[in-house]
Amino acid sequence: MREIKNAAATILVLLLAANAFGHGGESHEVSEVLEKWTFDPLVILCLSISAMVYLAGISKLWTESNAGAGISVWSATAYAAGWVSLVIALVSPVHAWGEVLFSAHMTQHEILMLVSAPLIVIGRPMIAVMWAMPMAWRARVGSIVNLPAVKRPWRFITHPGVAWAIHAAALWIWHIPFLFQATITSELVHAMQHLSFFGSAVLFWWAMINESRGLAGYGAGILYLFTTSIHSGLLGAFLTFTHRVLYPIYSGTTSQWGLSPIEDQQLAGTHIINPPSCWSSIGDRPHCEVDPA
């Protein structure tokens, strides 16, 4: 009960901070953008609740069993790292940076899809959520989850081939110029883009990590990862080598960063071709790294 009260107090403080600092005047100055944190109330609320529920779940689980039972210390550490990466992508100056440079926006999306999503999946959040519930709720939710009307659709969308297609569609559709540019002028569209990128990536990594079992499973997982790198690489190559500015909405802000619009677009393309990677994570212990280039 004490943990819940402390978490509620933390959420209240964060929401007050969001209201106080979240929507100041927009600025494209380099120094101001690099110091600007984005305290969107909904984002802060979601991040706070996800941390609170996960901590409550593993605390109860490990108290009743022992540390590492059900959710290993490694998995809990992965979840914490994934949660921190979400803060970096959505709250830190990376978010404001993505509104003035297309290449920075790409970096933000790569963090969401290739760092945050796999680490969150490895953290086994569903187990933590179940343990965070009261015992009576746990039994009811468990029975609902096992209903054919719930279980079959979930098994369908987490099938590796279906998850691969959903993730690929999200990636390509949101890079249609008029849709991508709408994310700069509409907070709602921007939120929908981030949700679809992160959500489809969670489905993809869930399928790769939790559904790949045995030699055939691992072989299929490698194939899905390889084909994902191929189609995303094609998108990156197109952005890198085209001579046409596809996202002119950034044209008024790139010069302050020493880039022309086409150079910014080409830099974004190289981020897709050579992204931060967790793609060795088909095994039990993924290794994630960000290429400094």
N, C-alpha and C positions, 0 to 999 in steps of 0.2 A: 504494500500500500504506500509505503514511504517513497519507493522508486517512482510510482505513478504520480504522486504529488509533486515530486521534484521535476519529473518530466513535463508535467502540465505547467509548472512555473517557468520552466525553460522555454516552452513554446510561447507562453504569454509574453515573455521578455523579447523573444525573437520577432514576434508579430508587432510589438510596439516599435521595435527598431526598424522593422520593414516600413511601417507607416511613417516613421520619422525621416528615414533616409532613402527610401526605395525609389522615389520618382522625382528626383531633382531635375534641373534643367539639363537638356541633352548637350553634350560637348564632344567635339571631335579632336580636340587638342591632344597631342600624344601623351603628355605628362598626366593630364586629367583622366584619360581613358585607362591608362595603366594603373591608376590608383582607384578606379571606380568599382565598388562592389554593388551587385544588384540584389537587393533584398525584396524579391517579389513575394508577397504574403502567401500565395498558394504553394510556391516552391518551398519556402521555409517550412510551411505546415506539413507538406508531404515528407520532406527530409526529416523533420523532427519526429513525426509519427513513426516513420519507418525505423529510425534508430531506437525509439522508445519500445516499440513492439519487439524488435529483434533482441534487445538487451533483456527485456522482461522474459522472453521465451527461453533464451539460453541460460539465464540465471535460474529459472525454475527447473529446467531440465537438468542442469549440472548440480543443483542443490539436491534434487531427489535421487540422482545417480552419482556421477562423478565427473570432474572436468574432462571434456573431450567425448563424453558419451552422446551418441546421436548426431551431434555436430562437433567435428574435431576442432581442436584449437587452430589448426591450419585453415579450416573452412571459415571459422569465425574471423580470423585475421584477414582472409580474402574479402569477406563481406565488408569489414571495416575499411579496407583499402578501396573497395568499390564505392562505398558511401562517400569517402573523402574525395574520390575522383568526380563524383556527381556534384559535390560542392564546388570543386575547381571549375567544372564545365558550366554550371548554372548560376553560381553566386559570385565567384571571383571575377577579377577584371577580364578574364577570358571571354565572358559573356558580352561585356561592353565592347571589347575588341572586335568580336565577331560582327558587330553592327556597323563597323567602319571599314573592315577589310574582309573580302570574300575568302581569302586564304585563312584568316583567323577563324572565320565561321566554319571552314572545313575542319580545322584542328579541333574545334569544339565538338563537332559531330563524330570525329574519329575517337575522341575520348569516350563519348557516350556509347558508341557501338563496339569498340574494340578493347576498351579498358573496363568501363563501368559494368556493362552488361555481363561479360563472362565472370568477373569477380563476384558480382551479386549472385549469379546462378551457383557458383561454387560454394557460396556461403550457406546454401540449403535453407533459404528463407522460409519455405513452406513449413518445415519442421518447427522453426522458431515461432512462426505465427500460431501454429496449433498449440504449442506449449504455453504461449502467452494467454490463451483463452482459459476461462474457468472450465473445470472438468465436465460439467453438464453441457456446455457449449461445444466442447471438443467432440463429444459423442454425436451430437446433432450434426455438426459440420461434416464430420467423417462420413456419416450416413448419406448426407446430401451429395458430397463429392463422389461417392461410389454409385450414385444413381446413373443408369445408362444415359439419361438425357444430359448429364453433365460430363460423365467420363468419356463418352464416345466423341463429342466435339473436341474435348481437350486432347485426346489421343490423336485426333485427326490433325489439328493445327500444330501439334508438336512432333508429328511425323517428319523426319529429316527433309524429305523432298518438299513437303508443303511449307515447312518453316523456311527452307531455302528460298522458295518462290515468293513468300510474303516479304521476306527481308529484301530480296532483289527488287521487287516491285516498289517498295518504299524508297529505296535508294534512287532508282531511276526516275520515278514519278516526281519526287520532290526537287529534282534537278532540272525540271522543265522551267525555263527562265521566268515565265510570268508567275508560277507558283513560288519559286524560290524568292523572287523579289517581293512578293506579298508578305513574306515573313518579316521584312524590314519595316513595313508600314502598318502591320497589324499584329498586336500582341497575341490575339487569339490564334491566328494562323501560325505564328511562331511557336506557340505552345503545342499546337497540333503536330507540327513538324517534329519537334523534339520528342513528343510522346510516341509518334509512329516510328521514328528512328530507334529510340531506346526500346520500345515494346517489341518491335520486330526483331531486334538484335537479341533480346532476352529469349524470345521463342527459338531463334536460330541456335543460340549457345545452349539452351536447355536441351534441344534435340541432339546437338553434337556431344554434349557432356553426359547427359543422363540416359540417352537412348542408344549410345554406341556401346555395345557389349559383344565380346567375342571377336574373332578374327574378321568375320564378315562385317560386323558393325564398325570396327575401327577402319577397315578398308573403305567402307561407304563414307564414313566421316571425313577421311582424308580427301576423297573425291569431291564432297560437297565444299570443303574448305578450298580446295584447288580451283573449282569452278567459280566460287565466290571471288577469289583473288583475280581470276581472269576477267569476269564481267566488270568488277569494280576498277580493275586496271585499265580496261578499255575506256571507261568513263574518265578516269584520270588522264589517260593519253589524249583523249579528245580535247579536254580542257587545256592541256599543256601545249598541244601543237596547233590548235585552231588559231587563225589570225583575226577572228571576229570576237568582239567583246559581247559576251552573252548576258551579262548582268550589269547593265549600265547604271543601275541604281547606286553602285559603289564609286562611280566616276568622280563624284565630287569630294570624296574623302581619301582616296588613295595617295594623292600627291603629298599630303602632310606626312606620310610615312615613307616618302622617297620612292614610291612605286607609281608606274602608270597603270591604268585599269587592266591592260592586257598582261602586264607583268604580274599583277596581283592574281589574275585568273590562272596564269601558268604556274605560279607558285602553289595555288590551291590544287591544281592537277597533280603536282609532284607529291603533295601530301596524301592524295588518294593512292597513288602508285606505291609509295613507300610510307605506310601509316604506322602509328604506334601499334604494336602487335602483341596479342595474347594467343597467337595461333598454334603454339605448342600445347595448348590447354586441352587437347583431347585426352591426355592422360590425367592422372590423379592430381598432379601438382603443376599447374601451368606456370610458365615464366613470361612475364609481361615486361616489355621494354619500349621506350620511346626513342626512335632514331633521332639524334640531335640534328641531322640534316633536314 
